[in-house]
Amino acid sequence: MDGPVSEASAVRAASSNDLSKEDGPIAGQSPSSRRQSYQAAATAFVVLFCIVGVALWGLPFYYDFMVQQFGWTRAQVTSGNALSKLVVGPIFGFVAGWVVDRFGPRRLMMIGIVMAGAALVGLGWTSSLGMFYFFYFFNALGYVCGGPLPNQVLLTGWFDRSRGKAMGFAYLGIGIGGATVPWISHALVQHFGWQAALRLLGLSIVVVSFPLAVLVKEPPRARTDSGSVTSASPMSAFKQVSFYLLTLGSVCSIAAVSGTQQNLKLFLSLDRHFTQRDAAGVLSLVLSFSIAGRLLIGWLADRFSKKYVMLLTYLLVAAGIPLMFLGTSRVALNTSAAIFGIGLGGDYMIIPLVTAEIFGMQILGRLLGVLLAAGAIADATAPWLIGRLRDTTGSYSVSCIVLVGLALLGGLAVLGLPGRRRAA
């Protein structure tokens, strides 16, 4: 997929100049096209900040308030994520992938932003479990339409030689959004209550990110990369074992990440009896280190075989989980949170990079739609399963073993993928 290995420095959050002129987005780009590439990276950063960092990763902060105020169980509050994604992912993931390949990512992104913002506003008004599930459905739909899928295709179309660093820069939005939303939410809850805080977050998502999605340009049509296998039809990919190994690996790792992240606040607040401030600190630590993970994984992906970068990512996820749930000291908890955060940072980001390297650009949107649908099932069921195991056993010990096993199984699947395909 990629051209010559980049010699530019890693992407820094402070400036998009790290997508440097010497190692431009696409070889031979005009200055105007280069500016549009950087605009695309900035837009993806902000949209991912809002759709994933705030709307997705921010919601678990509010679960314990719902449990305490409405008397819902852990399984019920985590099942909103499960039920909505089980419906949205398999159905709309395929459709979203086709729409992106056919019409480009910008229009779909705009629709997703509105849906995600409206979902948080609705969740801030609801007090019944049925309406909770209804608005969580729109949150999941906003994620499918405005989250990683359109942004991955947008960046893959605008960037070539610096694709890994561009993806890493944009995915910083998830890390920064996820790291700051616990503190933002804590402050809003202190002043306005948790329901008004959700409504304010929903309105902010639309106000901040929608104008940028309107202004961003659609990427150039998919180019054939000399180092990859490309095809006009996804059926050729469906006939290859590597596609199913990639699907298995990504599904297992997403399940491990989502199952951990969606239950961590519940564990800290209700099992370990952390204060809201201390629990927010741990969540922020995880997502702060995910920023370093995105930079690291993006930098490595431009220099080494993406297969082994993906393997490293999944092993970091597995290594970071045990002591977060089983450790007895704050030092162990914080160390595990940092390791897990680095793995989390690269987990979702590495999937489109590996997919494009193996299968090329022409069918990328449709393949990512399939992977998104499969990942949505894992993303949906894992938090519910982990919450259910906790409610049944009375602790997170068994859940922890399951989460680590999933991450390791994902790593085994990755070992079967082909390595980097070099140009002849």
DRENDO-1510 file (C-alpha; in Angstrom, 1 decimal, always signed):
<recs>
REC; n; res; u; v; w
REC; 1; MET; +0.0; +0.0; +0.0 .
REC; 2; ASP; +2.5; +2.6; +1.2 .
REC; 3; GLY; +5.3; +4.1; -0.9 .
REC; 4; PRO; +8.8; +4.8; +0.3 .
REC; 5; VAL; +9.1; +4.7; +4.1 .
REC; 6; SER; +8.8; +8.1; +5.6 .
REC; 7; GLU; +11.8; +9.7; +7.3 .
REC; 8; ALA; +9.8; +12.6; +8.8 .
REC; 9; SER; +9.3; +12.9; +12.5 .
REC; 10; ALA; +6.3; +11.5; +14.3 .
REC; 11; VAL; +3.0; +13.4; +14.4 .
REC; 12; ARG; +2.7; +15.8; +17.3 .
REC; 13; ALA; -0.6; +16.9; +18.6 .
REC; 14; ALA; +0.5; +20.5; +18.7 .
REC; 15; SER; +0.7; +21.0; +14.9 .
REC; 16; SER; -0.3; +19.4; +11.6 .
REC; 17; ASN; +3.1; +20.5; +10.3 .
REC; 18; ASP; +4.3; +17.0; +11.4 .
REC; 19; LEU; +2.6; +15.8; +8.2 .
REC; 20; SER; +5.6; +17.5; +6.7 .
REC; 21; LYS; +6.2; +19.1; +3.4 .
REC; 22; GLU; +9.2; +16.8; +2.8 .
REC; 23; ASP; +7.1; +13.8; +3.3 .
REC; 24; GLY; +3.9; +15.2; +1.8 .
REC; 25; PRO; +0.5; +13.5; +1.9 .
REC; 26; ILE; +0.7; +12.3; -1.7 .
REC; 27; ALA; +3.8; +12.4; -3.9 .
REC; 28; GLY; +3.7; +15.3; -6.3 .
REC; 29; GLN; +0.7; +17.1; -4.7 .
REC; 30; SER; +0.1; +20.7; -5.5 .
REC; 31; PRO; +0.2; +23.2; -2.6 .
REC; 32; SER; -3.6; +23.6; -2.8 .
REC; 33; SER; -4.2; +19.9; -2.6 .
REC; 34; ARG; -1.7; +19.6; +0.3 .
REC; 35; ARG; -3.7; +22.2; +2.2 .
REC; 36; GLN; -6.9; +20.3; +1.5 .
REC; 37; SER; -5.1; +17.2; +2.9 .
REC; 38; TYR; -4.2; +19.0; +6.1 .
REC; 39; GLN; -7.8; +20.3; +6.4 .
REC; 40; ALA; -9.0; +16.7; +6.1 .
REC; 41; ALA; -6.7; +15.6; +8.9 .
REC; 42; ALA; -7.8; +18.5; +11.1 .
REC; 43; THR; -11.5; +17.8; +10.4 .
REC; 44; ALA; -11.1; +14.1; +11.2 .
REC; 45; PHE; -9.3; +15.1; +14.4 .
REC; 46; VAL; -12.2; +17.2; +15.6 .
REC; 47; VAL; -15.0; +14.9; +14.4 .
REC; 48; LEU; -13.4; +11.8; +16.1 .
REC; 49; PHE; -12.9; +14.0; +19.2 .
REC; 50; CYS; -16.6; +14.6; +19.3 .
REC; 51; ILE; -18.1; +11.3; +17.9 .
REC; 52; VAL; -15.9; +8.8; +19.6 .
REC; 53; GLY; -14.0; +10.7; +22.4 .
REC; 54; VAL; -17.1; +12.4; +23.8 .
REC; 55; ALA; -20.2; +10.6; +22.5 .
REC; 56; LEU; -18.9; +7.1; +22.8 .
REC; 57; TRP; -16.2; +7.0; +25.4 .
REC; 58; GLY; -17.9; +9.7; +27.5 .
REC; 59; LEU; -21.1; +7.8; +28.1 .
REC; 60; PRO; -19.7; +5.2; +30.6 .
REC; 61; PHE; -19.0; +8.1; +33.0 .
REC; 62; TYR; -22.7; +8.5; +33.4 .
REC; 63; TYR; -23.6; +4.8; +34.0 .
REC; 64; ASP; -23.3; +4.8; +37.7 .
REC; 65; PHE; -25.6; +7.9; +38.0 .
REC; 66; MET; -28.2; +5.9; +36.0 .
REC; 67; VAL; -27.8; +2.8; +38.2 .
REC; 68; GLN; -28.1; +4.9; +41.4 .
REC; 69; GLN; -31.0; +7.2; +40.3 .
REC; 70; PHE; -33.1; +4.7; +38.2 .
REC; 71; GLY; -32.3; +1.4; +40.0 .
REC; 72; TRP; -31.0; -0.2; +36.7 .
REC; 73; THR; -28.4; -3.0; +36.9 .
REC; 74; ARG; -24.9; -2.9; +35.4 .
REC; 75; ALA; -26.1; -5.3; +32.7 .
REC; 76; GLN; -29.0; -3.0; +31.8 .
REC; 77; VAL; -26.9; +0.2; +31.4 .
REC; 78; THR; -24.2; -1.6; +29.4 .
REC; 79; SER; -26.8; -3.4; +27.3 .
REC; 80; GLY; -27.9; +0.0; +25.7 .
REC; 81; ASN; -24.5; -0.1; +23.9 .
REC; 82; ALA; -25.0; -3.8; +23.2 .
REC; 83; LEU; -28.5; -3.8; +21.8 .
REC; 84; SER; -28.1; -0.6; +19.7 .
REC; 85; LYS; -24.9; -1.8; +18.0 .
REC; 86; LEU; -26.2; -5.3; +17.4 .
REC; 87; VAL; -29.0; -3.7; +15.4 .
REC; 88; VAL; -27.0; -0.8; +13.8 .
REC; 89; GLY; -23.6; -2.5; +13.1 .
REC; 90; PRO; -24.6; -5.5; +11.0 .
REC; 91; ILE; -27.3; -3.6; +9.1 .
REC; 92; PHE; -26.0; -0.1; +8.6 .
REC; 93; GLY; -22.2; -1.0; +8.6 .
REC; 94; PHE; -22.6; -2.6; +5.1 .
REC; 95; VAL; -24.8; +0.3; +3.9 .
REC; 96; ALA; -22.4; +2.9; +5.2 .
REC; 97; GLY; -19.4; +1.2; +3.5 .
REC; 98; TRP; -21.3; +1.2; +0.2 .
REC; 99; VAL; -22.3; +4.9; +0.6 .
REC; 100; VAL; -18.8; +5.9; +1.3 .
REC; 101; ASP; -17.4; +4.1; -1.7 .
REC; 102; ARG; -20.2; +5.4; -3.9 .
REC; 103; PHE; -20.6; +9.1; -2.8 .
REC; 104; GLY; -17.6; +9.8; -0.5 .
REC; 105; PRO; -17.4; +10.2; +3.3 .
REC; 106; ARG; -18.3; +13.8; +3.8 .
REC; 107; ARG; -22.2; +13.6; +3.5 .
REC; 108; LEU; -22.3; +10.5; +5.7 .
REC; 109; MET; -20.1; +12.2; +8.3 .
REC; 110; MET; -22.5; +15.2; +8.5 .
REC; 111; ILE; -25.5; +12.9; +9.1 .
REC; 112; GLY; -23.6; +11.0; +11.8 .
REC; 113; ILE; -22.6; +14.2; +13.7 .
REC; 114; VAL; -26.3; +15.3; +14.0 .
REC; 115; MET; -27.4; +11.9; +15.1 .
REC; 116; ALA; -24.7; +11.6; +17.8 .
REC; 117; GLY; -25.4; +15.0; +19.2 .
REC; 118; ALA; -29.2; +14.4; +19.2 .
REC; 119; ALA; -28.6; +11.1; +21.0 .
REC; 120; LEU; -26.8; +12.7; +24.0 .
REC; 121; VAL; -29.5; +15.4; +24.2 .
REC; 122; GLY; -32.1; +12.7; +24.3 .
REC; 123; LEU; -30.3; +10.6; +26.9 .
REC; 124; GLY; -30.1; +13.7; +29.1 .
REC; 125; TRP; -33.9; +13.8; +29.1 .
REC; 126; THR; -34.9; +10.2; +29.4 .
REC; 127; SER; -35.8; +8.4; +32.6 .
REC; 128; SER; -37.2; +5.1; +31.2 .
REC; 129; LEU; -35.2; +2.1; +30.0 .
REC; 130; GLY; -37.1; +2.0; +26.7 .
REC; 131; MET; -36.2; +5.6; +25.8 .
REC; 132; PHE; -32.6; +4.9; +27.0 .
REC; 133; TYR; -32.4; +2.1; +24.4 .
REC; 134; PHE; -34.0; +4.3; +21.7 .
REC; 135; PHE; -31.5; +7.1; +22.1 .
REC; 136; TYR; -28.6; +4.7; +22.4 .
REC; 137; PHE; -29.6; +3.4; +19.0 .
REC; 138; PHE; -29.1; +6.9; +17.5 .
REC; 139; ASN; -25.8; +7.2; +19.3 .
REC; 140; ALA; -24.6; +3.9; +17.7 .
REC; 141; LEU; -26.0; +5.1; +14.3 .
REC; 142; GLY; -24.1; +8.4; +14.7 .
REC; 143; TYR; -20.9; +6.4; +15.4 .
REC; 144; VAL; -21.4; +4.3; +12.3 .
REC; 145; CYS; -22.1; +7.3; +10.0 .
REC; 146; GLY; -19.8; +9.9; +11.5 .
REC; 147; GLY; -17.1; +8.0; +13.3 .
REC; 148; PRO; -14.1; +5.9; +12.2 .
REC; 149; LEU; -15.5; +4.6; +8.9 .
REC; 150; PRO; -15.9; +7.9; +7.0 .
REC; 151; ASN; -12.8; +9.4; +8.6 .
REC; 152; GLN; -10.6; +6.4; +7.8 .
REC; 153; VAL; -11.7; +6.6; +4.2 .
REC; 154; LEU; -11.3; +10.3; +4.1 .
REC; 155; LEU; -7.7; +10.2; +5.4 .
REC; 156; THR; -6.7; +7.1; +3.3 .
REC; 157; GLY; -7.8; +9.0; +0.2 .
REC; 158; TRP; -6.0; +12.2; +1.0 .
REC; 159; PHE; -2.7; +10.6; +2.4 .
REC; 160; ASP; -0.4; +8.0; +0.9 .
REC; 161; ARG; +3.2; +8.1; +2.2 .
REC; 162; SER; +2.3; +9.7; +5.5 .
REC; 163; ARG; -0.9; +7.7; +6.0 .
REC; 164; GLY; +0.0; +6.2; +9.3 .
REC; 165; LYS; +1.0; +9.5; +10.8 .
REC; 166; ALA; -2.1; +11.2; +9.4 .
REC; 167; MET; -4.3; +8.5; +10.9 .
REC; 168; GLY; -2.3; +8.8; +14.2 .
REC; 169; PHE; -2.8; +12.6; +14.2 .
REC; 170; ALA; -6.5; +12.4; +13.6 .
REC; 171; TYR; -7.0; +9.6; +16.1 .
REC; 172; LEU; -5.5; +11.9; +18.7 .
REC; 173; GLY; -8.9; +13.4; +18.8 .
REC; 174; ILE; -10.3; +10.3; +20.3 .
REC; 175; GLY; -7.6; +10.2; +23.0 .
REC; 176; ILE; -7.8; +13.9; +23.8 .
REC; 177; GLY; -11.6; +13.8; +23.8 .
REC; 178; GLY; -11.7; +10.7; +25.9 .
REC; 179; ALA; -9.1; +12.0; +28.3 .
REC; 180; THR; -10.8; +15.4; +28.8 .
REC; 181; VAL; -14.5; +14.3; +28.8 .
REC; 182; PRO; -14.4; +12.8; +32.3 .
REC; 183; TRP; -13.1; +16.1; +33.7 .
REC; 184; ILE; -15.6; +18.1; +31.6 .
REC; 185; SER; -18.4; +15.9; +32.6 .
REC; 186; HIS; -17.4; +16.0; +36.3 .
REC; 187; ALA; -17.4; +19.8; +36.2 .
REC; 188; LEU; -20.7; +20.0; +34.3 .
REC; 189; VAL; -22.3; +17.5; +36.7 .
REC; 190; GLN; -21.1; +19.5; +39.7 .
REC; 191; HIS; -22.7; +22.6; +38.4 .
REC; 192; PHE; -25.8; +21.4; +36.5 .
REC; 193; GLY; -26.5; +17.8; +37.3 .
REC; 194; TRP; -25.7; +14.7; +35.2 .
REC; 195; GLN; -28.7; +15.0; +32.9 .
REC; 196; ALA; -28.1; +18.6; +31.9 .
REC; 197; ALA; -24.4; +17.7; +31.5 .
REC; 198; LEU; -25.4; +15.1; +28.8 .
REC; 199; ARG; -27.6; +17.6; +27.0 .
REC; 200; LEU; -24.8; +20.3; +26.9 .
REC; 201; LEU; -22.3; +17.7; +25.5 .
REC; 202; GLY; -24.7; +16.8; +22.8 .
REC; 203; LEU; -25.3; +20.3; +21.7 .
REC; 204; SER; -21.5; +21.0; +21.8 .
REC; 205; ILE; -20.8; +18.1; +19.4 .
REC; 206; VAL; -23.0; +19.5; +16.7 .
REC; 207; VAL; -21.9; +23.2; +17.1 .
REC; 208; VAL; -18.2; +22.3; +17.0 .
REC; 209; SER; -17.9; +19.5; +14.4 .
REC; 210; PHE; -20.7; +20.0; +11.9 .
REC; 211; PRO; -19.3; +23.2; +10.2 .
REC; 212; LEU; -15.9; +21.5; +9.7 .
REC; 213; ALA; -17.6; +18.5; +8.0 .
REC; 214; VAL; -19.5; +20.9; +5.7 .
REC; 215; LEU; -16.3; +22.6; +4.6 .
REC; 216; VAL; -14.0; +19.6; +4.1 .
REC; 217; LYS; -13.3; +18.4; +0.6 .
REC; 218; GLU; -14.0; +14.9; -0.6 .
REC; 219; PRO; -10.8; +12.9; -1.2 .
REC; 220; PRO; -9.5; +12.1; -4.7 .
REC; 221; ARG; -10.8; +8.8; -6.1 .
REC; 222; ALA; -9.0; +5.7; -4.9 .
REC; 223; ARG; -5.6; +5.1; -6.3 .
REC; 224; THR; -4.0; +1.7; -7.0 .
REC; 225; ASP; -1.0; +1.2; -4.7 .
REC; 226; SER; +1.9; -0.7; -6.2 .
REC; 227; GLY; +2.5; -2.6; -3.0 .
REC; 228; SER; -0.9; -4.0; -2.5 .
REC; 229; VAL; -3.5; -6.3; -3.9 .
REC; 230; THR; -6.5; -4.4; -5.3 .
REC; 231; SER; -9.8; -5.5; -6.7 .
REC; 232; ALA; -12.9; -3.8; -7.9 .
REC; 233; SER; -15.1; -6.3; -6.0 .
REC; 234; PRO; -15.0; -7.2; -2.3 .
REC; 235; MET; -15.9; -10.8; -3.3 .
REC; 236; SER; -12.2; -11.4; -4.0 .
REC; 237; ALA; -11.3; -10.4; -0.5 .
REC; 238; PHE; -14.0; -12.6; +0.9 .
REC; 239; LYS; -12.4; -15.6; -0.7 .
REC; 240; GLN; -9.1; -15.0; +1.1 .
REC; 241; VAL; -8.2; -16.5; +4.5 .
REC; 242; SER; -6.4; -13.3; +5.4 .
REC; 243; PHE; -9.7; -11.4; +5.5 .
REC; 244; TYR; -11.2; -13.7; +8.0 .
REC; 245; LEU; -8.1; -13.7; +10.1 .
REC; 246; LEU; -8.2; -9.9; +10.1 .
REC; 247; THR; -11.8; -10.0; +11.0 .
REC; 248; LEU; -11.2; -12.4; +13.9 .
REC; 249; GLY; -8.3; -10.5; +15.2 .
REC; 250; SER; -10.0; -7.1; +15.1 .
REC; 251; VAL; -13.2; -8.5; +16.6 .
REC; 252; CYS; -11.4; -10.1; +19.6 .
REC; 253; SER; -9.3; -7.0; +20.3 .
REC; 254; ILE; -12.3; -4.7; +20.0 .
REC; 255; ALA; -14.2; -7.0; +22.4 .
REC; 256; ALA; -11.4; -6.8; +25.0 .
REC; 257; VAL; -11.1; -3.0; +24.7 .
REC; 258; SER; -14.8; -2.3; +24.8 .
REC; 259; GLY; -15.5; -4.8; +27.6 .
REC; 260; THR; -12.8; -3.2; +29.7 .
REC; 261; GLN; -13.6; +0.5; +28.9 .
REC; 262; GLN; -17.3; +0.3; +29.3 .
REC; 263; ASN; -17.1; -1.4; +32.7 .
REC; 264; LEU; -14.1; +0.4; +34.2 .
REC; 265; LYS; -16.0; +3.3; +35.7 .
REC; 266; LEU; -18.6; +0.9; +37.2 .
REC; 267; PHE; -15.8; -1.1; +38.8 .
REC; 268; LEU; -14.0; +1.9; +40.2 .
REC; 269; SER; -17.0; +3.7; +41.5 .
REC; 270; LEU; -19.2; +0.8; +42.8 .
REC; 271; ASP; -16.7; -2.0; +43.5 .
REC; 272; ARG; -13.6; -0.1; +44.6 .
REC; 273; HIS; -15.6; +2.9; +46.0 .
REC; 274; PHE; -13.5; +5.5; +44.4 .
REC; 275; THR; -14.7; +9.1; +44.5 .
REC; 276; GLN; -16.1; +10.6; +41.3 .
REC; 277; ARG; -12.9; +12.6; +41.1 .
REC; 278; ASP; -10.6; +9.7; +41.5 .
REC; 279; ALA; -12.5; +7.5; +39.1 .
REC; 280; ALA; -12.4; +10.3; +36.5 .
REC; 281; GLY; -8.6; +10.5; +37.1 .
REC; 282; VAL; -8.1; +6.8; +36.2 .
REC; 283; LEU; -10.3; +7.1; +33.1 .
REC; 284; SER; -8.5; +10.2; +32.0 .
REC; 285; LEU; -5.1; +8.4; +32.6 .
REC; 286; VAL; -6.2; +5.6; +30.3 .
REC; 287; LEU; -7.2; +7.9; +27.5 .
REC; 288; SER; -4.3; +10.3; +28.0 .
REC; 289; PHE; -1.9; +7.4; +27.4 .
REC; 290; SER; -4.0; +6.4; +24.4 .
REC; 291; ILE; -2.7; +9.7; +22.8 .
REC; 292; ALA; +0.8; +8.4; +23.1 .
REC; 293; GLY; -0.4; +5.1; +21.7 .
REC; 294; ARG; -1.8; +6.7; +18.6 .
REC; 295; LEU; +1.4; +8.6; +17.9 .
REC; 296; LEU; +3.5; +5.5; +18.5 .
REC; 297; ILE; +1.4; +3.1; +16.4 .
REC; 298; GLY; +1.1; +5.6; +13.6 .
REC; 299; TRP; +4.8; +6.2; +13.6 .
REC; 300; LEU; +5.6; +2.4; +13.7 .
REC; 301; ALA; +3.0; +1.7; +10.9 .
REC; 302; ASP; +4.8; +4.0; +8.5 .
REC; 303; ARG; +8.1; +2.2; +9.1 .
REC; 304; PHE; +7.4; -1.5; +9.8 .
REC; 305; SER; +5.1; -4.3; +8.6 .
REC; 306; LYS; +1.6; -3.3; +9.9 .
REC; 307; LYS; +0.9; -6.9; +10.8 .
REC; 308; TYR; +3.5; -6.8; +13.6 .
REC; 309; VAL; +2.4; -3.3; +14.6 .
REC; 310; MET; -1.1; -4.7; +15.0 .
REC; 311; LEU; +0.3; -7.7; +17.0 .
REC; 312; LEU; +2.1; -5.3; +19.4 .
REC; 313; THR; -1.1; -3.3; +19.8 .
REC; 314; TYR; -3.1; -6.4; +20.8 .
REC; 315; LEU; -0.4; -7.6; +23.2 .
REC; 316; LEU; -0.4; -4.2; +25.0 .
REC; 317; VAL; -4.2; -4.5; +25.4 .
REC; 318; ALA; -3.8; -7.9; +27.0 .
REC; 319; ALA; -1.0; -6.8; +29.3 .
REC; 320; GLY; -2.8; -3.8; +30.6 .
REC; 321; ILE; -6.0; -5.5; +31.7 .
REC; 322; PRO; -5.2; -7.8; +34.7 .
REC; 323; LEU; -4.0; -5.4; +37.3 .
REC; 324; MET; -6.7; -2.8; +36.6 .
REC; 325; PHE; -9.2; -5.3; +37.9 .
REC; 326; LEU; -7.2; -7.5; +40.2 .
REC; 327; GLY; -4.4; -5.2; +41.4 .
REC; 328; THR; -4.6; -4.0; +45.0 .
REC; 329; SER; -2.4; -0.9; +44.9 .
REC; 330; ARG; -2.9; +2.5; +43.1 .
REC; 331; VAL; +0.5; +2.1; +41.5 .
REC; 332; ALA; -0.4; -1.2; +39.9 .
REC; 333; LEU; -3.8; +0.3; +38.8 .
REC; 334; ASN; -2.2; +3.4; +37.2 .
REC; 335; THR; +0.6; +1.4; +35.5 .
REC; 336; SER; -1.9; -1.0; +34.0 .
REC; 337; ALA; -4.1; +1.9; +33.0 .
REC; 338; ALA; -1.2; +3.5; +31.1 .
REC; 339; ILE; -0.3; +0.2; +29.3 .
REC; 340; PHE; -3.9; -0.5; +28.4 .
REC; 341; GLY; -4.2; +3.1; +27.2 .
REC; 342; ILE; -1.3; +2.8; +24.8 .
REC; 343; GLY; -2.9; -0.4; +23.3 .
REC; 344; LEU; -6.3; +1.2; +23.2 .
REC; 345; GLY; -4.8; +4.2; +21.3 .
REC; 346; GLY; -3.7; +2.0; +18.4 .
REC; 347; ASP; -6.4; -0.6; +18.4 .
REC; 348; TYR; -9.0; +0.9; +16.1 .
REC; 349; MET; -6.6; +3.0; +14.2 .
REC; 350; ILE; -4.4; +0.0; +12.9 .
REC; 351; ILE; -7.4; -1.8; +11.3 .
REC; 352; PRO; -7.9; +0.4; +8.3 .
REC; 353; LEU; -4.1; +0.6; +7.8 .
REC; 354; VAL; -3.7; -3.2; +7.7 .
REC; 355; THR; -6.8; -3.5; +5.5 .
REC; 356; ALA; -5.5; -1.0; +2.9 .
REC; 357; GLU; -2.1; -2.6; +2.9 .
REC; 358; ILE; -3.5; -6.1; +2.2 .
REC; 359; PHE; -6.5; -5.4; +0.0 .
REC; 360; GLY; -5.8; -1.9; -1.5 .
REC; 361; MET; -7.9; +1.2; -1.8 .
REC; 362; GLN; -10.7; +0.5; -4.4 .
REC; 363; ILE; -12.9; -1.5; -2.0 .
REC; 364; LEU; -11.7; -0.1; +1.3 .
REC; 365; GLY; -15.0; +1.5; +2.3 .
REC; 366; ARG; -17.0; -1.8; +1.7 .
REC; 367; LEU; -14.4; -3.9; +3.5 .
REC; 368; LEU; -14.3; -1.5; +6.5 .
REC; 369; GLY; -18.1; -1.6; +6.5 .
REC; 370; VAL; -17.9; -5.4; +6.9 .
REC; 371; LEU; -15.2; -5.1; +9.6 .
REC; 372; LEU; -17.3; -2.4; +11.3 .
REC; 373; ALA; -20.3; -4.6; +11.4 .
REC; 374; ALA; -18.4; -7.5; +12.9 .
REC; 375; GLY; -16.6; -5.1; +15.3 .
REC; 376; ALA; -19.9; -3.6; +16.3 .
REC; 377; ILE; -21.2; -7.0; +17.4 .
REC; 378; ALA; -18.1; -7.5; +19.6 .
REC; 379; ASP; -18.3; -3.9; +20.8 .
REC; 380; ALA; -21.9; -4.5; +21.7 .
REC; 381; THR; -21.8; -7.9; +23.4 .
REC; 382; ALA; -18.5; -7.7; +25.3 .
REC; 383; PRO; -19.5; -4.9; +27.8 .
REC; 384; TRP; -22.9; -6.6; +28.4 .
REC; 385; LEU; -21.2; -10.0; +28.9 .
REC; 386; ILE; -18.6; -8.6; +31.3 .
REC; 387; GLY; -21.3; -6.7; +33.3 .
REC; 388; ARG; -23.4; -9.9; +33.4 .
REC; 389; LEU; -20.5; -12.0; +34.7 .
REC; 390; ARG; -19.9; -9.4; +37.4 .
REC; 391; ASP; -23.6; -9.4; +38.4 .
REC; 392; THR; -23.5; -13.2; +38.5 .
REC; 393; THR; -20.2; -13.9; +40.2 .
REC; 394; GLY; -20.0; -10.8; +42.4 .
REC; 395; SER; -16.6; -9.7; +41.2 .
REC; 396; TYR; -14.7; -8.9; +38.0 .
REC; 397; SER; -12.2; -11.8; +38.4 .
REC; 398; VAL; -13.7; -14.1; +35.8 .
REC; 399; SER; -14.4; -11.2; +33.5 .
REC; 400; CYS; -10.8; -10.2; +33.6 .
REC; 401; ILE; -9.7; -13.7; +32.5 .
REC; 402; VAL; -12.2; -13.5; +29.6 .
REC; 403; LEU; -10.9; -10.1; +28.5 .
REC; 404; VAL; -7.3; -11.1; +28.5 .
REC; 405; GLY; -8.1; -14.3; +26.6 .
REC; 406; LEU; -9.9; -12.3; +23.9 .
REC; 407; ALA; -7.0; -10.0; +23.4 .
REC; 408; LEU; -4.5; -12.9; +23.1 .
REC; 409; LEU; -6.8; -14.7; +20.6 .
REC; 410; GLY; -6.8; -11.6; +18.5 .
REC; 411; GLY; -3.0; -11.6; +18.5 .
REC; 412; LEU; -2.9; -15.2; +17.4 .
REC; 413; ALA; -5.1; -14.4; +14.5 .
REC; 414; VAL; -2.9; -11.5; +13.4 .
REC; 415; LEU; +0.1; -13.9; +13.2 .
REC; 416; GLY; -1.5; -15.6; +10.3 .
REC; 417; LEU; -1.8; -12.4; +8.2 .
REC; 418; PRO; +0.6; -11.8; +5.3 .
REC; 419; GLY; +3.4; -9.3; +6.0 .
REC; 420; ARG; +4.1; -6.1; +4.1 .
REC; 421; ARG; +3.8; -6.4; +0.3 .
REC; 422; ARG; +6.6; -4.5; -1.3 .
REC; 423; ALA; +6.6; -3.1; -4.7 .
REC; 424; ALA; +8.3; -5.2; -7.3 .
</recs>
